[in-house]
């Protein structure tokens, strides 16, 4: 009997009585309804599982994409934990979390001769001081803040890199890490060398490794600057050596440095007084080197500002750019500031002017 499949239109076989046939038909109807319910239940279960999988991806896995969103506002008490910086991932209108400025601010309070300067209160989201912050200037090696930002965003610091002849394509006598063609070291080591020792050779190698070519990497730098709203910036190289079409501004550098601070690695890099690296030459011999910081605050070559702690930063010096400095500093309460000076007369003038600038943080 179980092999008999019947419908309402199936004629009654002669082997069954009418009563038996009706009972078989009723049983088949029940089985059919049961199968439809099972199919419906399976479909609902599939939809629920798919919905749960999407929710897990969106709220758990995908949320990991944003773990670098301003981590210093959550994990680093010296850079604003417990302060007024937002720690959620809600998108807001452009500049809602930025210091804004329309012109010079508190210009008469200081006697800074540098061409451009700015002091930005990160927690208060206010511009404390501004002097020609939108004027286009040669940024020298402060360029490397953007090189580091693109590296952290698109590179894998554990990559092993073999140095190519590209490291020689820099101005003779400029600052270098002194890596040689054929050297084998990590992208992380190159990044620290570029930022701590301001190695132009490391910057070129980083650019070629990540961008495939220096030209393509520079294009990535310009795209990133545009995405940050740094409209007064244009790069032609990853290191900052002088070029008439290579320029930025105090405010744009603030935007870049503020973005780079989202990365814990960047915070570590700029805080280093030196960096020790071990790697190998092409012939397999070992190299052990300590790259020293170019920041005179860290080398004790410059007097440190009263009431402020220097967390780190980036220097820059060329004949065209003068002496430049972009730093992150904290007041006595741990509130973070970004301070930037472009084209000071020389290093002997730069650091006293920076101290003047930082003194306004207490007001």
N, C-alpha and C positions, 0 to 999 in steps of 0.2 A: 504494500500500500504506500510505503514511503516513497516509492518511485513514481507515483502518479502525480502529475502536475496538472491542476485544473483551474479554470477561470469560470466566470459566470456564463460565458458563451460556449463552454465545452459541453458537447453532448454527453448524456449519461451512458456510460458503457453498459452493455447488457449483463455483465457479470455482477453488477451491484444493484441492490434494491434501491428504490427512490429514497428511503430513509437513510441508508448507508451512504448514498451519493451526496445527500444534503450535509451529512455529518462531515464527510471528506471535504466538501466545499467550504464549510465553516472553518474547519481546521486550517485549510490553505489560506483563507482570508486573514486569520489570526497570525499565521507565520509571515504573511506578506507585510502586515502592519508592524510586526516585530522587527523585520528586516529594515523597513523604512525608518523606524525609530532608532535602530542601531546606526544607520547611515547618518541620520540627522545628528545623533549624539557624537559620532566621530567627527562630523564637520564642525560642530560647535567646539569640541575639544581642540581641534586643529587651530581654529580661530583664536581660542584663548591662549594656547601655547605660543602661537605666532605673536600675539599681542604682548604676552609676558616677555618673550625674547626681545622684542623691540624696546620695551620699557627698560629691561636690564641693559641693553646696549646703550640706549640714549642717556639714562640717568646714572649708570655705573661705569660702563666701559668708555663711552664717548666723553664723559665728564673728565676722564684722565687727560684728554687733550688740552685741558685748561689748567693743569696743575701748576704751570709756570706763570699764571696770571697774577702778577704782583705778589709773589710769595713773601717778599720782605714785609708785607703788611700783616702776615700771619705768623711767620716763624722767627723773625729777627726783631727782638725787642729794640735793638738799636736803630732799626730802620722803620719803626712805626707801629709795632704790635701794640694794641691797646689804644692807639691813637685814632685819628679820624679817617684814615684811609679805608676805603671799602675793601672787604675781603670776599665779596661774592662774585659770581660770574655773570651778573646781569648786564647786558649790553646797554650802554647809555649814549646819549648824543655826544658827538665829538667835542672834546675839551671839557666835558663835565668833571673829569678827574685831573685836569691839567691847570697849571698856573697860566693865566692869560695876561696879556699886556698889549696896549695899543700904542705906546710911545715910551719916552723916557720916564723913569720913576725915581724919585728921591735923588735926582742928579746933583743937587746942591749940597747934599750931606757928605759927599766924599770929594777928594781931590785926586781922582784916578786919572793918570795920563794915558792909560791903555786906550786903544781905539774903541773897543767894545767890551762890555762887561754886564753880567747879570747874576742876581742871587734869587733863588726860587725856593720857597717854603713848601715842601712836599706834603706835609700834613695839613697845613692851612690852605694849601692850593692858592697861594698868593705870590705875586712878584714883589720882592722886597726892594730890589734895586734893578734898574735897567738903564743902560747907556748904549744907544745905537745897536740894540739887540737884533734888529732885522738887517743890518748892513752886511753885505757880502764880504767875507774875509777869507784869506787863505788859512785853512785850519791846521796845516802841518800834520803832525802825527796824531792829533786828536781824531783825524780820519779813522784811525784804527778802532775807535769805538763802534763805528758802523761795520767795519770788517769783522769785528768780534761778534756783533749782533747777528749778522748773516751766517757766520760760522756756527754759532750756537743754534740757530733756527733750522739750518739745512744740513749741517755736517754731523758726522758721527765721530766723536772725539777719540774713540778707540781705534779708528782707522790707522793702519800702519802706512806710512808715506815714505817713498824713496825720492830723495831730493833730485831735482832735474836742473838743467842749466839755467832755468828761468830765474834762479836766485841771484844770478850775476847781473840781471838787467835792472840795476838800480844805480843811483848816483854814487860815484866814488867818494868815499869818506863819510857817507851817511851811516847812521846807527844800524848795527847788524847783530844777529845772534852768532854769526860766523859759522853757519851750517854750510857744508860742502856738497857738491854734486856727488851723488851716490850714497850719502848718509841715509840711514834708516832710523826713523823715529816716528812717534805717534802724532796725530793731529793735535791732541791735547798739548803735547810738549811745544809744538809750533805755536799754538795759540797763546800759551803762557809766555813763551819767549817773545812773541810779537808785542804783547801788552806790557810785560814787566820790563824787558830790556829795550822795548821799542824797535825790535828787529825788522827792518824793511825787507830783508831776505826772507824771513819767516812769513811776512805778509804776502809776498809774491808766491811762495810755495802753497800757502793756504788757498789763495785765489785760484791758482791753476788746479789744485786738487778738487776743490768743491765745484768750481764753475766749469771745469773742463778746459778753460782758457782764462787768462786774466781779463780779457775783454768781456767775456760773458759774465764773470763774477762782478765786474764793475757795473754791468747792466743790472744785475741783481741788487747791488747796493743802491743804485738810483731808484729802482722800483720800490725797495723797502723805504727809502727816504720819502718818496711820494706817498706811500701808504700811511706813513706817520704824520703827514701834513707838513713835512719839511720842504716847503716850496721854494725856499731860497738856497737850496743846496744842489750842487752837481758835482759828481765825482768822475775823475778820469783814471784813477789808480787806487790800489788798496792800502797805500801807505802814507800818502799825504805830501810827497815831494812836490815841489812847486810846478804848477801848470796853470796857464791863464784861464782855463776852463774848469779848474778844480777849486771849488769854493763852498763855503757854508756860512752860517751865522750863529751868534750866541743862542738865539732862541731855538734854532734847528738842532743845535748840539744838545741843548736841554732835552728836546723831544727824543733824540737818539739815546742819550744816557739814561733817561727815565725808562725807556723801553728795555734797554739792556739790563737794567736792575731787576727786571722780572726773573732773571735767571740766577739761581744760587751760584752757579759756577762763575758767572761774571763778577758777582760780589766777592767771591774768593780771590779771583784773579787780581782785581784792582786793589785788594787789601794787602797783597804780598810785597814785602820789602825785598825779597829775592826769590828765586826759584831754582831748585837743583834738578838737573836732568842727566840721565844716563842713556846713551844710545850708541849705535855702531857706525863706523865708517864703512865705505864700500869694500875695503879689504878685510873687514871683520874685526878690526881693532876697536877697543872700547873707548868711548868718550864720556867723560864726567865733567860737567860744567855747572857753575852757579851763575845765573843771570841776575844782575843787580838792578834794582828799581831806578828809574830816571827821575822819580819824584823826590825833590829835595827835602820835603817834609819827612820822608821815610829814611833818608840817608843822614838826617840831622844837619844838612848843609844850610837849611833855612829855619829861622825861628818859627815855632808853631804858634798859632793864634791862641789868645787867652779865651778860656771858657768854651772852646770848641775842640772836638776830637775829629781828626781826619780819618775817614773810613777808607778812602782810596780815591783814585782818579787816573787821569791820563795827561801826560805832558805833550808838548809839541814845540819844535823850534826850527825855523829856517830863516834865511835872510829876508825873504819876502813876507813871512808870517810873523816875524818877531818871536817873542817868547809867549807861549800860550799854555793855559792850564785849565782843565775841567775836573772838578773834584766833587766828592760826596762827603759831607761833614755833618756832625751831630752837635747839638747844643747840650747843656748840662742835664737836660731832661730826656735826652735821647731822641729829640725831634730831628728828622733828617732834612738837609738842605742840599741843593745842587748849586755850585758856584762856578762861574765860567769867566775867564778873561782871555780875550784874543788881542794879539799884537801889543803886548807890553814892550817897553824899550829893550830890556834884557832880563836875564834871570835874577840879577841883583835887585831889579825894580819889581819884577813880577810877584815875588812872594810877599813883600811888604804891602803891595797893593791888594793881594788876595786877603791878607790879614785885615786890612781896612774893610774890605767887602764883607768878610765874615763877621766883623764886629757889629754890623747892622742886624744880624740875626737875633741879637739880644734885645733889640728895640721893638 
